Amino acid sequence: MFDTKSGLAVAALAVCAPLLLASAPALDDLSFAPARGSAVSKTFTNVFQFSMDDMTMLMNGEENPMMPTMEMEMTISSEVQVEDTYGDVEGGRVQRLTRRYERIGQDIEVDTVTESMGQTERDSVSGTGTSELEGRDVVFTWDAAAGAHATAFAEGTQADEALLEGLVEDMSLRCLLPRGPVAVGDEWEIPLESLVDVLAPGGDLHFDIEMDGQAAMQGPDPTMMADMREMFGDMLEGEALGRYAGTREVDGARLAVIEVAIELDTSKDMSELLEQMMGETAPENMEMSLDRVDVEFALKSKGELLWDLDRHHVHSLQLEGESAIAMDMVVSMDFGGNAMTLEMSMEMSGTVSNSVETK
């Protein structure tokens, strides 16, 4: 016998099912899957601007009344342009990629105002960073046994093999993507350890930095400040979040909009790096040792990543934020038997911007 109640229930489900499916949030696939043989030109531009907030110096544990006071403004900007030609990409992993380093450049500008004995002195110091990688082609090939990409210069490229050390294949920003399909409003955590490849992309690009007038400077070494991969360190703390904000059409391209928010703190002992730098410039009759170089770096930044949903790779990135650096350093020096200990504490703060454009 026909069950009237059961029949009504089935009929209701038949009517409601399309409505329930229509109300379910649509999921979008924000995957990294560039087509085999496709080429993407990427330009990374990073600008850090710092101002001196506080600086103290002690000689042999005492303040030196002759020590000048200083104001400082420092700008460090870099531009890295590469063209990536993709071979096979499987499951979001690049199996083979050829990268041409079109341009690798860095500019450093430091303006100081020093007051001592009633006299004011203004000075400007500039520097440039270049790399022998510029104009060369490097092939990245996935080595499953090693769990990493092997690097080699492309056939016909002549260069020092040491330039291959420390290069990083991922300049695609895929570390900012979610781990699966997402609906508008979904959020996810971005791995902190991956952010160094966003804020200082490409790995060790082997910058050779030349400063004009650096020897006459006091305060922090700008070449050390320019090495942001060292500044970020290996032990990042904080939080980084991505949020899917829907799609946008730009010049006919369908783009996914990902809001990115980053808040980081890192501390690092940079005595080894700075000791190497100082050893290269120290006078022959001076012996120096660094007892301590503790550097703390904080960053709070936000912006958006645009991801090309048709070509399955990054379209652009824009991040803006604030940063702060604190350094505590103790140096022991000996001038022909005259020993001295110099202690310096320094705090700087400013702004940071990171952008990526592709074509």
N, C-alpha and C positions, 0 to 999 in steps of 0.2 A: 504494500500500500504506500502511496506517495506521502512522504512526511512533509507537511506544509511548512513547518518551521525550518527544516533542513533546506528545503527549496528556497525559502526566502533568504537564508544565510548565504547560500551559494550565489544567488542573484545579487545580493548586496556586495559580496566580494568582487564579483565580475564588474560591477559598476565602479567600485572604489579603487580597484587595483591600478588602473591607469592614473588616477589622481594621486595615489600614494607614490607611484614611480615618478610622476612629474614633480612631486614635492621634494624628492630625495636630492641632496646637493650634487651638482655635476662635478665630476672629477676630471682634472686636467693632468696630462702626462708632461712634466717638465724634465725631460730626459736629455742627456748628453749623447748625441749620436750623429755627428757630422758625416756627410756622405763621403765614401771612399773617393779620393782624388780631389776633394774640395780644398780650396785655399782660403784662409781667413787672415787678413791683416789686422793686427791689434796694436794699439798705442796706449801705453800705461803712463800716466802723468801723476806724480806725487809731489806735494809741496808741504813742507813743514816750516812754520814760522814761530820762533821762540824769542821771548824777552827775558832778560835777567831780572828776577824778583829779589834775590838776596844772595850775598856772597861774603864769606868770612875767611880770613887767612891768619894762621898762627905760625910763628917761627920759634921752634924749640919750646912750644907750649905757651908762648906769650904773644900778645898783640903787638904789632910793630907800628908805632905812631907814624912812621914814614911810609907805611903801606898805602898806596893810592886807593881811592874808591872808584868803582867802575859801573857804568851802565852799558848794556850790550843788547843789540838786536841781531838775530841770526836767521837767515833764510836758506833752506836747503831744498832744492828742487831737482827732480830727475825726470827724464823721459826715456822710455824704452819702447822701441817699435820693432815688432817681429812679424814675419809672415809664416804661418803654420800651414803646411800641406799634409793632409791626413791620409794615411794608408788605412789599414784595417782598424776598426773600433768594434770591440766585442763586449757586450754587457757594460757599457759605459767606460771601458778601459781602452786606452790607446795602445794598440799593438805595435804600430810603427808611425812615426811622425818625422817630417823633415822641417827644420826650423831655420829660417834665414834671419840673422840679426841685422835688421836694416839700420837701426840707430840705437846707440847706448850713450847717453850723456847725463852729466850731473853738473849743477852750478851751486856754488856756495858763496853767500854774501854775508859779511860780518861787519857791523858798524859799532864802534865803541866810543864812549866819552869817558876819559880818565881825568880825575881831579887829584892833584898832589901838590902840597906846599903852596896852595893858592893859585896854582896854574891849571888851566883846563886844556886838555889835548884831545882832539878828535882824530879818529883813524878809521879807515875802511880797508878791509882785507877781502880779497876775492879768491876763489878757487874753481877749478874745473876738473871734472872726472871723465875719463875716457876708458875704453876697453878695447883690447885687441880682438875681441869677438866680433866687433862691428864689421859687417860686410861678409861674414863667413856663414857657412851652412853646417848645421849639426843634425845628425840623425839619431833619434831616440827609438830604441827597439826593446820591447818588453822581454825580459828574461824571467821566465816562470820559476826556474830553479832558484834564482837569487831573490825573487820577489821584488824586483826593481827594474827600472829602465837602464839598459846599457847605452852609453853614448859614444859616438864616433863622428869624426868630420866626414862630410859627404865626399864622394869621389871627386878628385880634382881640387879639393880644398887643402891648402898648406898652412899649418899653424902649429904652435906649441901644444902638445898633448895635455900639458898641465892646465890649459884653459877649460878642459872638459870636466875637471874636478868640481863637484858641488853644484852642477847645473841641475835644474828641476824641470821635468817635462810639463807639469800642470801649470799652464798659463791660460786656462780656459774658464776659471772661476767656478768649476763644477762642484767644488767643495761647499758652495753656498746653496746648492739645490736640496730639496727634500729627498727622502730616501724612497719615495713612491708617489703615486698620483695623489693630488691634493684638491680640496675644494676651497673656494674663496673664504678667507678668514682663518684657514688652518695655519698653525704655527709649528716651528720645529727648532731644535737646538743645532747650532752650527759648531762643529768640532773646533775647539780653541786652537789646537796645534796646527790646524790648516790655515789660520789667518795670516801667518807670516808670509804665505805664498800669495796672499791678496794685497797686503800692505807693503811688501817688499818682494815683488814677483820675479820669478826666473831663477831663483837660487843665487849662488855666488857668481856674479857677472864679472868678477875680476876687474873692478874699477881701479884705475891708476889716477890718484888725486894729486894735483899740484896746486899748492897755495902760494899766493903772491903776498909776502910780508908776514907769513905765519910766525917766523922766528921772533918777531918783535911783539907778538901778542901775549897777553896774560889771560887767564881764565881757561875755560874748557877747550879741548882740542877739537876744532870743527871737523877734522877728518874722522875722529872717533864718533862724533855725533852723526856724521853722514852714513855710517854703517848701521842702518836700521835693522838689518837681520840680527846683528850682534846685540843691538839695543833691546830687541824684543825678547831675546833669550829663549831657552828651551822649556821653561816652566811658567807658562802663562796661567794666570788666574783671572776669573771674572765670568762673563756671560756673553754669548753671542746668539741672537735669535733671528730667524727668518720668518716672514709672514706673507702668505699669498694674498695679493690685493686685486686679483682679476687680470683682465687682458686690456691691451691698448693697441691701436693701430697707428703705425708711424710709417709714412711713405709706402703704404701698401703692405707692410710687413705686420704680421700678427705677433704681438709681443706679450709675454707673461710679465706681470709686474710683481717683483718680490721686494718687500720692505725689509731692510737690514738694520739691525741695531746692535752695536758692539760696545762693551764696557770692559776694559782690560786693566790689569795691574801685573807688572813683572818686576822682579829684582834680579840682579846679576852681578857677579864679580868680574869686572873687566880689567883686572890688573895685568893679566897676561897680554891682552891686546895692546893696552896703553904702554906697557913696558917695552914691547917690541917697537912701537912708534917712537918712544922717547930714546930708545937705544940707537935708532937710526939718525937722530939729530943732536944727541948729547955731545958736548965738547970732549976731546980726547983726555983731558986732565980731570974729568969729573966721573965719579962713580955714583950711580943712582940705583935705588931699589924701591919698589912700590910695596909698602906694607899693607895697604888696603886701598881698593878702588871699588866701592859699592855704588851701584847705579840703580835707581828705581825709575820706572817708566809707567805712566798711566795714560790711558786713552779712552775717550768717550766719543763715539762717532755714530752717525746714522745716515741713511740715504736709501737709494733703491737700485736694484739690479733689474735690467730688462733682458729677458731671455727670448730668443727667436724660436717660436714654436714650430715653424716650418723647416728651418735649417738646423734646428736642434743644437744651437751653440749660443754663446753670449752675444748680445747686441751692444750693451753698454752698461757701465756702472758709474755711479756718482755717490761718494761719501764725503760728508763734512763733519768736523768735530773739533774737540779741544784736547790738548795733551799737556802733560807736565813731566818734568825730569828733575830728579834730585840726585846729586852726586856727593859722596863723602870720600875724600882721598887723603892718604898719608904717604909722603915721599921722604925717604932718607937719602941725603946727598953728602958727598965727601969731596971737597976741593983741596987736593994735596994735603990731606991730614986735618983740614978744618971741617968737622962734621956738623951737619945741620938737619933738623927735621922740619918739614913743611906740612902743615895740615890745612886742607881747604874744604869748605862746604859750599855748595852752590845749589840754587833752586831756580829753575826756569819754567815758564809756561807759555802756551800759545795755541795756535790753530793748526789743523792738519786737513788736507784735502787729498782724496784719491779718486782718480777717474780713469775709465777705460772706454775707448772708442774703437769700433771695428768697421771694416768694409770688405 
